């Protein structure tokens, strides 16, 4: 079992003192192994934005401007997977946009 950042929801190792994603201090956050009786913690489920990623690639190929916009959207998400794909979508959109201007 591990603990989660109260600011961004990133899953962390039990011994972490700072969040590896947002840098928030974890001082005073109890260890999940030392919970009081009756306490129930619900871990934050990270949304990986699958539909936005797929739409981003499709739009980057068909309509690069809109693909670029979806790429910016994905870059602003908390998910590392979404940020990675956002960067790739923007690269694909930019390359195809430049190619379309050259032709």
C-alpha positions in Angstrom: 0.0 0.0 0.0 1.3 3.5 -0.7 0.2 7.0 0.0 -1.1 9.7 -2.4 -0.3 13.3 -2.7 -3.2 15.4 -1.3 -2.5 18.2 -3.9 -2.3 16.3 -7.2 -3.2 12.7 -6.4 0.1 11.2 -7.5 0.9 7.7 -6.0 4.0 7.9 -3.8 6.1 5.5 -1.8 5.4 5.3 1.9 8.7 7.0 2.8 8.3 10.0 0.5 8.6 13.4 2.1 7.7 15.4 -1.0 5.5 14.7 -4.1 7.6 13.6 -7.1 5.0 15.1 -9.4 4.1 18.6 -8.0 6.7 19.0 -5.2 4.1 19.4 -2.4 5.4 18.7 1.1 4.0 15.6 2.7 4.8 16.5 6.3 1.9 15.6 8.5 0.4 13.1 6.0 -0.1 9.9 7.9 1.4 6.7 6.7 -1.4 4.5 5.2 -0.2 1.5 7.3 -0.9 3.5 10.5 -4.6 4.4 10.0 -7.0 4.7 12.9 -9.8 2.2 13.4 -12.7 2.9 11.1 -10.8 5.2 8.7 -11.1 4.4 5.0 -8.9 6.0 2.4 -10.0 6.1 -1.2 -7.0 6.4 -3.6 -7.3 9.0 -6.3 -7.8 7.2 -9.6 -5.8 8.8 -12.4 -7.7 9.5 -15.6 -5.5 8.7 -18.5 -7.6 10.6 -21.1 -7.7 7.8 -23.6 -10.4 9.4 -25.8 -8.6 12.7 -25.8 -5.3 11.0 -26.8 -7.0 9.1 -29.7 -8.9 12.3 -30.8 -5.6 14.2 -30.6 -3.8 11.9 -33.0 -6.7 11.7 -35.4 -7.1 15.5 -35.4 -3.3 16.0 -35.7 -3.4 14.0 -38.9 -6.6 15.3 -40.4 -6.8 18.9 -39.0 -3.4 19.9 -37.5 -4.7 23.1 -35.9 -7.2 21.2 -33.8 -4.7 18.4 -33.1 -2.4 21.1 -31.7 -5.2 22.4 -29.5 -5.9 18.9 -28.1 -2.1 18.4 -27.6 -2.1 21.6 -25.5 -5.1 20.3 -23.5 -3.3 17.0 -22.9 -0.1 18.8 -21.7 -2.1 20.5 -19.0 -3.4 17.2 -17.4 -1.9 15.6 -14.3 -1.4 12.3 -15.9 2.2 11.6 -17.1 0.7 9.4 -19.9 -1.5 12.3 -21.1 1.4 14.8 -21.0 3.6 12.4 -23.0 0.9 11.9 -25.7 0.1 15.6 -25.7 3.7 16.3 -26.6 3.7 13.7 -29.4 0.3 15.0 -30.7 1.7 18.5 -30.9 4.8 17.3 -32.7 2.7 15.3 -35.3 0.4 18.3 -35.8 3.3 20.7 -36.2 5.1 18.5 -38.7 2.0 17.9 -40.8 1.1 21.6 -40.7 4.6 22.5 -42.0 4.4 19.9 -44.7 1.0 21.1 -45.8 2.3 24.7 -46.1 5.3 23.5 -48.2 3.1 21.5 -50.6 
